[in-house]
Amino acid sequence: MPSCRCLKYLPLLAILSLPLAGPVLAQQAPAPAAPPATPAVLVLSGTVRDAQGQPLELVVVGLEGLPGGATTGPDGTFRLRVLRALAPGTRVTLVARRLGYQPQRQLLTLPEAAGQPLQLQLQPDAHALGGVRVRGRRADADSREQVSLTQLDPNTAKVIPSPFGDFSAVLKTLPGVVSNNELSSTYGVRGGNYEENLLYVNGIEVYRPFLVTQAQQEGLSFVNPELVQQVSFSTGGWQPKYGDKLSSVLDIQYKEPTKFAASATASLVGGSAHVEARSKNERVSYLGGVRYKNAQYVFNSLRQNQGQYNPTFYDGQAYVNIGLGNKNGDLQRTSLGLLGVVAHNDYRFVPVSGQVTFSTAVNQFARVSIDYQGRERMQYDTYQGGLDLKHNVHAGLQFELLASALSTREFEFRDVEAGYRFADINRDPTSADYNQPVRQRSIGSSFSHARNDLLARVYTAELRGRWNPGGNPQGPHLLRWGVKTGREIIDDRLDEYSFADSADYVPDARRTRLAATLGLNSQRTQGYAQHSWEIDSLRTLTYGVRAHYWSVNKQLVFSPRAQFASRDRRHPDRSWKAAVGLYAQPPFYRELRSPQGQLNLDLRAQKSYHFVLGREVVLHLGGRPFRLSTEAYYKLLRDVVPYEIDNVRLRYAAQNSARAYAAGLDARLSGEFVRGVESWLSLSLLTTKELIAGDTVTTFDAQGNRTGVQPLGWIRRPQDQRLTASIFFQDHLPDNPSVRGYVNLVFGTGLPFSPPGLPQYRGDNALTSAYNRVDVGFSKVVSLRAGTPKPHLSSLESLWLGLEILNILGANNVASYSYLQDVSGTTYSVPSYLSQRVLNIKAVARF
């Protein structure tokens, strides 16, 4: 707060303003009154709610005419610090503002108002916003507008209908994101695969398991929705401060609680609990959560495989923030953040039988019946810890030291023997034996054995800096830089064997053997520097460069990047954004390992040139603001490592043998279609192809004679989903907003596929069926203490009851294909289907 020389006269003014208790004696000087003992800082706290009594998040609260402010959290509460520079009895005006609501003003008297909780209520604003320039709120107040960046409400991940309540379910409703498997937390972005995505939690990079081969084996994603404060998701053209991947960045910030809160969740597929609090001296805040998942209930709805499922997953996460230094106003000079994670996944399955009916040609159908013997088990245990030490030299200069350690132990055991029978199916609905086998085609068997064991350890340390020239955090210039080093130690033992038999013997072409003991010990060094320049109130430019060196292939890669955002001077609610940059992905362990179990230590980094142009418009429909975002992009990829997808396992060629491109258009319309709740619609168009060097295709004439060999040419990439569309819609009863409904709809056209090692068959004639899924949910919130203080910290505050109907239309979506041969050598692609219609019940208690 700026200094004022008149403050030293406040005691004298207070004396002169005292009422006279008796006659005035001119010859006697009254004794000076002792100033009251008051704290140096006053704290105004309270809750902001909407017209229906629901807590409002992201409401900016401040005192009119005074600097500073506070923002409400997910529970609608705020804590506003006021420096004790005002005389007792001063009247101030508290103002609360939020986009889409009328500002609320309340007259207060200090310091009396600091001793009682305040209750504010905002009314919807039916008027247009005119020419007001609105900026989205960021965790870092100095961040600038970014290209392809979406800010998500963490509460949406808690209510969106999905089989396991996974955080990634909300990402799959965004434009540019492809995920055709509701049992998996993986997703691809703009033509890339799931290993091309970055994930940060409080600045610490997070890794996923290595050996997972099927979606059923996955646990939950790393992110615990109950612990999240802010979500930023970028689908391309991101700033140099983020690391080296090709497709996307998910940046998660966990909470720093201001008061005690807790929750407990239970459903038919598991449960969770979390707690958060802050110490009385406000120096220490902590939050922690545990989750448990047992997907047996959902897996029993799978059509093709019947057996004994026993999949269990649990994890525990904790984040502690400690204020170590003295405060300079509201600025914590030094703080320490500690993150700890323990995760355990144990997937066990004893298959018994399976049956799948599928199309082999036009109007021809076959059925394969399979009997199993054996079992499979996949287990992984992950331990990760992180440290975040921040020191604010002053308001414009900050240093940050991050360190993390990851240890994961994974093993995959499998001994499964299968005997299968092919039969033609009668599909004539007028026939008496409709849908029954009419001719036995052939029989066969297969065997799969695995004893894979992997131990991975990753250690990193990073130093970051942030500087605002002139010391003004709101100044036009912001400089960021960072240096990071890390060591990766991986020990991998492979032991796999499989064969297929359809003619009483096993030819070599149907037999595979993989046995190897591999190890990798490497070091990475990275660094970046970037400058954000707010040219004026309408234009922002961010540019910089990133460098990456890996000790294994001795390659140094530079990645220059630039972003520009501009608003229309006459129409400030319209903006244009553009980005260009080189994004490199140095290989990690999985890209190095070939299908034959060998490491290619000379593999180079994959590179992608991003070109993005976007437009954002704020529309006013029905008296409410809506945001329409559209982006066109083109990605040119070089030194590409080709891969194939088998369920959720990626099989890399371990060679920089391809080049590729991806081009598309993304659009998203978001806003309050129903007043008080946000919904959105997303639409994406995409095409992505690759050219693999050295791959050829044999040509034949009309009589079937071989005519020659020619280059394969451009083929569709595995993630080439031409059209995707999604809708997330929320609604509530007009007279009872505590009763809500949710609809999550996802549609995607078919994906190209081919048998292993035969990419030439991946084309328009080999597509999976379209993916379409509709999940519906209903909830009721029972508020037990609306507007009244809790008598105890552990008192129950509200109860959330939910009912979900998953895959309500009963769509038969395909997860992957298995390839079986009959005695004549004909190969059949047998589909594996995803979950059917499932009913889930969920309850959440909040304290």
VOVEX-907591 format. One line per 8 residues: their letters; for each residue x, y negated, z negated of C-alpha. Coordinates in steps of 0.1 Angstrom, whole numbers. Layout:
! residues N
a> X/Y/Z; ... .
//
This chain:
! residues 847
mpscrclk> 0/0/0; 15/-34/9; 26/-55/-21; 7/-86/-32; 23/-114/-53; -11/-122/-68; -11/-89/-86; 12/-103/-114 .
ylpllail> -16/-128/-123; -42/-101/-128; -37/-100/-166; -41/-138/-169; -72/-136/-147; -86/-108/-169; -81/-130/-200; -98/-160/-185 .
slplagpv> -127/-140/-174; -134/-126/-210; -168/-138/-225; -166/-162/-254; -176/-146/-287; -176/-178/-307; -166/-215/-307; -134/-224/-290 .
laqqapap> -105/-236/-311; -82/-257/-290; -54/-255/-315; -54/-217/-315; -41/-196/-286; -60/-163/-282; -39/-132/-285; -34/-115/-251 .
aappatpa> -56/-85/-245; -38/-52/-241; -44/-36/-207; -63/-3/-210; -43/29/-207; -52/42/-173; -35/66/-150; -13/54/-122 .
vlvlsgtv> -35/71/-96; -73/76/-96; -88/106/-78; -123/104/-63; -137/138/-55; -170/151/-43; -189/170/-16; -203/160/18 .
rdaqgqpl> -233/178/32; -255/175/63; -293/169/63; -300/206/56; -277/207/26; -249/226/43; -213/216/36; -196/196/64 .
elvvvgle> -160/201/73; -136/175/89; -154/145/75; -130/116/70; -135/98/37; -119/65/27; -123/32/9; -134/4/32 .
glpggatt> -106/-22/37; -79/0/20; -53/23/37; -53/61/32; -81/86/33; -90/123/29; -107/150/49; -132/175/37 .
gpdgtfrl> -123/212/38; -145/242/49; -166/239/17; -173/202/23; -152/190/-6; -127/162/-7; -101/146/-30; -92/109/-24 .
rvlralap> -63/94/-42; -65/57/-50; -34/38/-63; -41/21/-96; -36/-15/-83; -72/-26/-88; -86/-43/-118; -111/-23/-140 .
gtrvtlva> -147/-29/-129; -136/-34/-92; -165/-26/-68; -154/-7/-37; -172/9/-8; -167/46/0; -171/54/37; -176/89/52 .
rrlgyqpq> -174/94/89; -177/124/113; -182/127/150; -219/132/158; -231/117/124; -240/83/112; -214/67/88; -224/69/51 .
rqlltlpe> -214/41/27; -217/42/-10; -209/14/-35; -187/25/-64; -172/10/-95; -136/19/-105; -124/36/-126; -158/50/-137 .
aagqplql> -165/67/-104; -133/88/-107; -148/107/-136; -178/123/-118; -183/143/-87; -197/124/-58; -225/137/-35; -227/124/1 .
qlqpdaha> -251/133/28; -246/125/65; -275/121/90; -271/131/127; -264/102/150; -287/102/180; -270/72/197; -242/74/222 .
lggvrvrg> -207/67/211; -201/39/235; -165/31/242; -150/45/210; -118/64/215; -120/97/196; -89/118/188; -91/153/175 .
rradadsr> -78/159/140; -45/177/137; -27/192/108; 2/170/118; -10/134/121; 18/126/145; 9/152/171; -2/139/205 .
eqvsltql> -28/151/230; -17/184/246; -26/202/278; -46/235/277; -50/232/239; -81/242/221; -88/234/184; -110/261/169 .
dpntakvi> -131/260/137; -118/288/115; -153/294/101; -164/307/136; -142/337/132; -160/347/101; -195/347/116; -190/358/153 .
pspfgdfs> -204/393/158; -177/419/164; -170/455/154; -144/447/127; -147/409/121; -113/405/137; -100/370/142; -91/376/178 .
avlktlpg> -129/380/186; -132/343/188; -103/340/212; -119/364/236; -147/339/242; -123/312/255; -116/305/292; -85/322/306 .
vvsnnels> -86/350/280; -91/386/292; -99/414/268; -120/444/279; -116/464/248; -136/454/217; -117/480/196; -84/462/202 .
stygvrgg> -71/428/189; -50/424/221; -57/399/248; -42/387/280; -41/350/291; -42/338/327; -30/370/343; -4/379/316 .
nyeenlly> -4/409/292; -7/408/254; 31/409/249; 34/375/266; 16/357/237; 32/339/208; 17/339/173; 28/316/145 .
vngievyr> 15/315/110; 27/284/91; 56/281/116; 67/317/112; 66/339/143; 46/371/139; 52/404/157; 28/433/165 .
pflvtqaq> 35/471/161; 56/488/188; 43/524/192; 5/518/193; -9/536/224; -46/535/219; -70/508/207; -84/533/181 .
qeglsfvn> -49/534/165; -48/496/158; -55/480/125; -67/444/122; -49/415/137; -23/397/115; -45/367/108; -68/368/78 .
pelvqqvs> -98/345/86; -104/337/50; -70/321/46; -70/299/77; -72/261/76; -65/252/112; -63/270/146; -46/257/177 .
fstggwqp> -46/278/209; -28/270/241; -32/289/273; -4/272/292; 19/242/297; 27/240/259; 54/218/244; 91/228/240 .
kygdklss> 87/232/202; 70/265/208; 90/296/217; 98/316/248; 69/336/261; 50/334/294; 12/332/286; -1/316/254 .
vldiqyke> 5/302/219; -17/308/189; -6/284/161; -23/292/127; -20/271/96; -30/287/63; -47/266/36; -33/245/8 .
ptkfaasa> -62/248/-17; -74/218/-37; -95/238/-62; -105/273/-72; -125/294/-47; -129/331/-41; -149/355/-19; -156/392/-15 .
taslvggs> -169/408/17; -183/443/22; -196/460/54; -200/494/70; -165/493/84; -146/479/54; -142/449/31; -120/421/20 .
ahvearsk> -114/397/-9; -96/365/-13; -88/339/-40; -73/304/-38; -65/278/-65; -44/248/-74; -26/242/-107; -37/215/-131 .
nervsylg> -6/193/-123; -14/198/-86; 22/209/-79; 14/245/-71; -13/259/-48; -18/295/-39; -41/318/-19; -41/355/-13 .
gvryknaq> -63/380/4; -66/418/9; -85/436/37; -95/472/42; -108/488/74; -122/522/81; -134/525/117; -148/560/115 .
yvfnslrq> -183/547/117; -176/529/150; -154/556/165; -182/582/160; -202/563/186; -175/570/213; -190/592/240; -162/612/254 .
nqgqynpt> -144/625/224; -160/643/194; -139/651/164; -128/642/130; -117/606/128; -99/593/97; -85/558/105; -76/536/76 .
fydgqayv> -60/502/75; -53/478/46; -31/447/42; -24/421/16; -12/385/22; -3/357/-1; 9/321/5; 22/298/-22 .
niglgnkn> 31/262/-19; 52/245/-45; 58/207/-49; 95/205/-60; 101/167/-59; 85/136/-71; 59/119/-49; 63/86/-31 .
gdlqrtsl> 27/75/-31; 8/104/-15; 39/118/1; 54/150/-14; 92/145/-11; 101/182/-12; 78/213/-10; 84/250/-7 .
gllgvvah> 61/275/10; 63/312/5; 45/338/27; 43/375/19; 26/403/39; 22/440/34; 3/461/60; -4/498/62 .
ndyrfvpv> -21/517/90; -28/555/90; -47/569/120; -56/606/120; -77/624/146; -86/660/151; -103/662/185; -128/690/190 .
sgqvtfst> -146/685/223; -154/659/250; -176/655/280; -176/628/307; -197/624/338; -182/602/365; -185/594/402; -160/611/427 .
avnqfarv> -174/596/459; -206/580/472; -236/597/456; -213/625/443; -208/631/406; -187/655/386; -185/664/350; -155/674/330 .
sidyqgre> -159/693/298; -129/695/275; -122/716/244; -93/706/221; -70/722/196; -45/703/175; -43/669/159; -26/635/162 .
rmqydtyq> -14/610/137; 0/575/140; 12/555/110; 30/522/106; 40/502/76; 50/465/80; 66/442/54; 72/405/62 .
ggldlkhn> 82/376/42; 87/339/50; 101/307/35; 93/272/45; 112/244/28; 103/208/37; 120/176/27; 106/142/35 .
vhaglqfe> 135/117/35; 108/90/40; 75/88/58; 91/88/92; 118/115/87; 113/151/78; 136/182/77; 122/217/75 .
llasalst> 141/250/69; 123/283/78; 135/318/72; 117/351/77; 124/388/74; 104/416/91; 107/454/85; 84/479/103 .
refefrdv> 85/517/102; 63/535/127; 59/571/136; 37/589/161; 30/627/157; 9/646/182; 2/682/191; -29/684/213 .
eagyrfad> -38/712/237; -69/708/259; -87/731/282; -110/715/308; -137/725/333; -148/706/364; -184/709/377; -205/692/403 .
inrdptsa> -236/675/389; -271/674/405; -281/637/406; -314/642/424; -340/629/399; -368/649/417; -350/682/411; -357/705/382 .
dynqpvrq> -320/708/373; -314/670/374; -282/660/356; -271/696/352; -240/714/366; -246/732/399; -212/744/409; -180/751/389 .
rsigssfs> -152/733/407; -121/745/388; -105/748/354; -72/736/339; -53/729/307; -29/703/293; -6/700/264; 9/669/247 .
harndlla> 35/669/220; 52/638/204; 75/632/175; 84/595/179; 99/575/150; 109/538/151; 124/514/125; 127/477/134 .
rvytaelr> 141/449/114; 141/412/125; 157/384/105; 154/347/115; 165/313/102; 154/279/117; 161/243/110; 137/217/123 .
grwnpggn> 136/179/123; 110/152/130; 117/115/132; 95/85/139; 118/56/149; 111/26/127; 98/48/99; 61/44/109 .
pqgphllr> 44/78/111; 18/62/134; 44/47/157; 44/53/195; 76/75/194; 80/109/179; 112/130/182; 113/167/173 .
wgvktgre> 143/191/174; 151/225/161; 178/252/161; 169/289/154; 190/320/151; 179/356/145; 191/392/145; 172/423/157 .
iiddrlde> 181/458/146; 160/486/161; 165/524/158; 142/545/180; 139/583/183; 118/596/212; 107/632/215; 78/637/239 .
ysfadsad> 67/667/260; 36/672/281; 24/694/310; -8/700/330; -18/734/344; -46/741/369; -32/771/387; -18/795/361 .
yvpdarrt> 16/779/363; 31/745/356; 50/729/385; 78/705/377; 57/676/391; 32/682/362; 58/685/335; 74/656/316 .
rlaatlgl> 101/657/290; 115/626/271; 141/630/244; 164/602/234; 179/584/204; 182/547/211; 195/517/191; 197/480/196 .
nsqrtqgy> 216/454/175; 214/419/190; 214/382/181; 194/354/196; 200/317/194; 174/291/204; 170/254/203; 147/226/215 .
aqhsweid> 144/188/216; 113/169/226; 100/133/227; 64/123/224; 57/87/236; 23/71/232; 27/46/260; -4/28/249 .
slrtltyg> -38/36/235; -47/54/267; -16/73/278; 7/98/262; 38/115/276; 57/144/260; 88/159/275; 117/180/264 .
vrahywsv> 139/211/270; 143/244/253; 173/268/254; 176/305/247; 207/327/245; 207/365/239; 238/384/230; 229/416/249 .
nkqlvfsp> 226/403/285; 248/372/278; 221/350/295; 215/313/287; 181/301/298; 170/264/299; 133/256/299; 124/219/307 .
raqfasrd> 88/210/301; 66/179/304; 30/168/296; 11/137/304; -24/127/292; -44/96/303; -78/82/295; -100/61/317 .
rrhpdrsw> -98/25/306; -134/18/316; -146/52/303; -125/62/273; -144/95/269; -129/107/302; -93/119/303; -69/136/327 .
kaavglya> -41/159/316; -12/174/335; 17/196/327; 47/212/344; 75/233/331; 96/264/332; 88/291/307; 112/320/302 .
qppfyrel> 107/353/283; 140/369/274; 134/407/271; 125/423/238; 129/460/230; 99/473/249; 108/457/282; 143/472/280 .
rspqgqln> 131/508/277; 124/526/310; 98/554/313; 127/578/313; 138/566/278; 168/546/288; 177/510/279; 186/485/307 .
ldlraqks> 209/461/288; 213/440/319; 177/431/322; 172/393/327; 146/370/313; 113/367/332; 105/332/343; 72/314/350 .
yhfvlgre> 67/279/364; 35/264/351; 16/237/369; -16/226/351; -41/198/359; -71/193/337; -100/169/331; -120/164/299 .
vvlhlggr> -153/145/297; -175/138/267; -211/141/277; -242/129/258; -271/153/262; -302/150/241; -285/124/219; -256/147/210 .
pfrlstea> -220/147/223; -207/177/244; -172/183/256; -166/196/291; -131/208/298; -119/220/332; -84/230/342; -68/243/374 .
yykllrdv> -34/261/371; -8/278/392; 20/300/378; 49/311/399; 68/340/383; 103/352/391; 125/381/378; 93/399/369 .
vpyeidnv> 94/433/351; 65/454/366; 44/473/341; 14/497/340; -14/498/314; -25/530/297; -52/520/272; -32/495/252 .
rlryaaqn> 2/509/259; 24/490/284; 49/511/305; 76/488/318; 98/496/348; 128/480/329; 138/463/362; 136/427/374 .
sarayaag> 122/440/406; 92/419/413; 79/384/419; 44/373/413; 19/344/411; -13/336/392; -38/309/401; -71/300/386 .
ldarlsge> -97/276/373; -110/275/337; -141/256/324; -156/253/289; -186/233/277; -189/230/239; -212/211/216; -243/213/194 .
fvrgvesw> -268/229/217; -288/233/185; -282/204/161; -258/211/133; -241/242/149; -215/244/176; -218/267/206; -199/270/239 .
lslslltt> -199/285/274; -167/296/292; -160/304/328; -128/315/345; -117/323/380; -84/341/385; -62/358/411; -28/372/403 .
keliagdt> -6/395/425; 29/408/426; 55/419/452; 77/447/440; 110/450/458; 118/483/473; 83/498/470; 70/513/502 .
vttfdaqg> 38/529/514; 35/558/539; 12/551/569; -10/577/587; -29/577/620; -66/585/624; -58/622/627; -38/622/594 .
nrtgvqpl> -4/624/610; 24/605/593; 34/575/613; 61/558/592; 69/538/561; 65/501/555; 69/477/526; 41/478/500 .
gwirrpqd> 34/441/502; 15/420/476; -7/441/453; -30/431/424; -15/429/390; -30/450/362; -47/419/346; -62/406/378 .
qrltasif> -97/400/365; -113/378/391; -142/364/371; -148/362/334; -177/345/316; -186/343/279; -211/326/257; -210/320/220 .
fqdhlpdn> -243/306/208; -256/297/173; -291/289/162; -310/284/130; -346/282/119; -359/245/123; -373/244/87; -346/267/71 .
psvrgyvn> -311/262/84; -298/288/59; -312/315/83; -291/316/115; -286/337/146; -255/344/167; -250/357/202; -216/367/216 .
lvfgtglp> -217/376/253; -187/386/273; -186/395/310; -157/404/333; -154/419/367; -135/451/372; -97/455/367; -74/473/392 .
fsppglpq> -59/506/382; -38/534/396; -23/567/386; 11/564/368; 39/555/391; 16/548/421; 10/511/422; 2/512/459 .
yrgdnalt> -33/525/449; -40/495/427; -63/475/448; -99/465/457; -109/501/461; -97/512/427; -114/490/401; -129/497/367 .
saynrvdv> -165/490/363; -174/455/352; -171/448/315; -203/434/299; -211/433/262; -236/415/241; -233/414/203; -261/398/182 .
gfskvvsl> -260/388/146; -284/373/120; -275/358/86; -291/343/55; -272/321/31; -286/322/-5; -272/291/-23; -272/297/-60 .
ragtpkph> -258/264/-72; -267/237/-46; -254/204/-58; -248/216/-94; -214/221/-109; -203/256/-117; -202/265/-154; -173/288/-149 .
lssleslw> -147/292/-122; -158/327/-116; -195/318/-112; -212/330/-81; -219/300/-58; -236/316/-27; -244/349/-11; -241/354/27 .
lgleilni> -261/384/41; -256/395/77; -270/420/101; -252/427/134; -263/447/164; -231/454/184; -234/462/222; -271/457/219 .
lgannvas> -276/465/256; -258/499/253; -233/491/281; -209/519/291; -177/500/293; -144/518/303; -113/516/282; -89/535/304 .
ysylqdvs> -85/565/327; -70/599/323; -58/617/354; -66/655/358; -59/678/388; -78/708/401; -64/739/416; -63/723/451 .
gttysvps> -41/694/438; -69/668/439; -64/642/412; -94/628/394; -95/596/374; -116/605/343; -129/574/324; -127/569/287 .
ylsqrvln> -156/549/274; -158/524/246; -182/521/217; -219/524/221; -247/505/203; -238/502/166; -256/485/137; -235/468/111 .
ikavarf> -245/452/77; -222/427/60; -224/407/27; -201/379/16; -202/366/-20; -185/332/-26; -173/319/-60 .
//
